[in-house]
């Protein structure tokens, strides 16, 4: 990053808004085409757009993880553009200057493109949420209160955009990056909830033991927060073996430093280097809470299986197996990119599934 680069540069905002429309246009055209071909009204078209936005939000979360894991979060060191331009093409000279000074980053041409593609996708999803909010208002006679949740989702998107900006301006502060990740997962849950509620009638059966589902959801949120804290602090490699850590069952861990939230990346609150024992504490907390989540999930799956809900039980066990396998692969294979992305994708999918289950209404 050049010393004269401001972290806020609103010059390319208009061009980026146009890019948001361009990203959102293909899904909107597809929904319009499907609605015209089927002859169905706005009710079905709205549901199609909701489902497509859920899918694109899932993709955005996974690509956001790729942006973080490829160290591209500061590929463009200002916001919302790249050195005051709408794309790395206009900023090529400044990117080349920064890359010549530091060949491995944080600014390189490839990282700049990864970062900007993430912003383009995010802006496109944001535009789709705007369209959904307007559409829900127009269909409020069919679902009188649906537009309220849609409007709340729009407000959440705006907050999520602010956290995306702060991720850059606060130079990848772990608390901000973790909040940004959790915000993306919350957006996915909100959209999935709306998608299920739009179609499911009040007479549709809900899965039994709703209290247990809620308890699992709360435990899962805690695990997602811990997982984000592990990733944003780069604490995955604090333990390179399993089931032990550093060859022992209970390694030396600095819990106070590890869970001091307001601090710079790789530093203590006092500005000193973060000790390795702090990273160990972060890693171990994620492992230990995983035991709670797995126990709750397996118990609920067994209960559902005995009651004849074999489909839901199988899906829940598959979520557990995927997360455990991808998590262990990250440890024993030294955090390969594919395994790390699989772990994030599995978490996002689990969130969407849980949101769908909780959205189902009882008779």
Residue pairs with C-beta under 8 A, 6 or more apart in sequence:
1 74
1 77
1 98
1 106
1 107
2 94
2 97
2 98
5 77
5 78
5 83
5 94
6 78
7 77
7 78
7 79
7 168
7 169
8 78
8 79
8 165
8 169
9 78
9 79
9 80
9 81
9 83
9 84
10 80
11 81
11 84
11 85
12 80
12 81
12 82
12 84
12 85
12 86
13 80
13 81
15 81
15 86
16 80
16 81
16 86
16 119
16 120
16 123
17 123
19 86
19 120
19 123
19 124
20 120
20 123
20 124
20 126
20 127
21 127
22 124
23 120
23 121
23 123
23 124
23 127
24 124
24 125
24 127
24 128
24 131
27 49
27 52
27 53
27 56
27 128
28 49
28 128
28 131
30 52
31 45
31 48
31 49
31 52
32 45
34 45
34 48
35 41
35 42
35 44
35 45
35 48
38 44
42 135
42 138
42 139
43 139
43 142
45 135
46 132
46 135
46 136
46 139
46 198
47 195
47 198
47 199
49 128
49 131
49 132
49 135
50 132
50 191
50 194
50 195
50 198
51 195
52 128
53 125
53 128
53 129
53 132
53 191
54 188
54 191
54 192
54 195
54 352
56 121
56 124
56 125
56 128
57 125
57 184
57 187
57 188
57 191
58 188
58 345
58 348
58 349
58 352
59 121
60 118
60 121
60 122
60 125
60 184
61 181
61 184
61 185
61 188
61 344
61 345
61 348
62 341
62 344
62 345
62 348
63 117
63 118
63 121
64 118
64 122
64 180
64 181
64 184
65 181
65 231
65 340
65 341
65 344
65 345
66 72
66 114
66 337
66 341
67 73
67 75
67 114
67 115
67 118
68 177
68 231
68 232
69 231
69 337
69 340
69 341
70 111
70 114
70 337
71 105
71 106
71 111
72 110
72 111
72 112
72 114
72 115
72 118
73 106
73 115
73 167
73 168
73 172
73 177
74 105
74 106
74 107
74 111
74 115
74 168
74 171
74 172
75 82
75 105
75 106
75 107
75 108
75 110
75 111
75 112
75 113
75 114
75 115
75 116
76 82
76 83
76 88
76 91
76 107
76 112
76 115
76 116
76 168
77 83
77 98
77 106
77 107
77 168
78 84
78 168
79 164
79 165
79 168
79 169
80 119
80 165
81 87
81 91
81 116
82 88
82 90
82 91
82 95
82 112
82 115
82 116
83 90
83 91
83 94
83 95
84 91
85 91
87 116
88 95
88 109
88 112
88 113
88 116
91 112
92 109
95 107
95 108
95 109
95 112
96 109
98 107
98 108
99 105
99 107
99 108
99 109
105 111
119 164
122 160
122 161
122 164
125 157
126 157
126 158
126 161
129 150
129 153
129 154
129 157
129 191
130 154
132 150
132 153
133 147
133 150
133 151
133 153
133 154
136 143
136 146
136 147
136 150
136 151
137 147
137 150
137 151
139 146
139 147
140 146
140 147
143 198
146 194
146 197
146 198
149 190
149 193
149 194
149 197
150 194
152 190
153 187
153 190
153 191
153 194
156 183
156 186
156 187
156 190
157 187
159 183
160 180
160 183
160 184
160 187
163 176
163 179
163 180
163 183
164 180
166 173
166 176
166 180
167 173
167 176
167 177
167 180
170 176
171 264
171 265
172 232
172 265
173 263
173 264
173 265
174 229
174 232
174 233
174 261
174 263
174 265
175 261
175 262
175 263
177 228
177 232
178 225
178 228
178 229
178 231
178 232
181 224
181 228
181 231
181 232
182 221
182 224
182 225
182 228
185 224
185 347
185 348
185 351
188 348
188 351
188 352
188 355
189 351
189 352
189 354
189 355
190 355
192 351
192 352
192 355
192 356
192 359
193 355
193 356
193 358
193 359
194 359
195 356
196 355
196 356
196 359
196 360
197 359
197 361
200 359
200 360
200 361
201 361
202 361
202 363
203 363
204 360
204 361
204 363
205 360
205 362
205 363
206 357
206 360
206 361
206 362
207 213
207 304
207 309
207 312
207 357
207 360
208 303
208 304
208 307
208 309
209 300
209 303
209 304
210 358
210 362
212 296
212 299
212 300
212 303
213 300
213 354
213 357
213 358
214 358
215 296
216 293
216 296
216 297
216 300
216 354
217 354
217 358
219 289
219 292
219 293
219 296
220 293
220 350
220 351
220 354
222 289
222 293
223 286
223 289
223 290
223 292
223 293
224 347
224 351
226 282
226 285
226 286
226 289
227 286
227 343
227 347
229 235
229 259
229 282
229 285
229 286
230 236
230 282
230 283
230 286
231 340
231 344
232 265
233 258
233 265
233 266
233 274
233 279
233 282
234 266
234 279
235 258
235 279
235 280
235 282
235 283
236 283
236 330
236 331
236 335
236 340
237 334
237 335
238 245
238 246
238 276
238 279
238 280
238 282
238 283
239 245
239 246
239 251
239 280
239 283
239 284
239 287
239 331
240 246
240 331
240 332
240 334
241 247
241 331
241 332
242 328
242 331
242 332
243 249
245 251
245 280
245 283
245 284
245 287
246 280
251 277
251 280
251 284
252 277
252 280
253 277
253 278
253 280
253 281
253 284
254 275
254 277
254 278
254 280
254 281
255 281
255 285
257 268
257 274
257 275
257 277
257 278
257 281
258 277
258 278
258 279
258 280
258 281
258 282
258 285
259 281
259 282
259 285
260 268
260 269
262 269
263 269
263 274
264 271
266 273
266 274
267 273
267 274
268 274
268 275
268 278
290 323
290 324
290 327
294 320
294 324
297 316
297 317
297 319
297 320
298 317
298 320
300 316
301 312
301 313
301 314
301 316
301 317
301 320
302 313
304 310
304 312
304 313
304 316
305 313
312 357
315 353
316 353
319 346
319 349
319 350
319 353
322 342
322 346
322 349
323 343
323 346
323 347
323 350
326 339
326 342
326 343
326 346
327 343
329 336
329 339
329 342
330 336
330 339
330 340
330 343
333 339
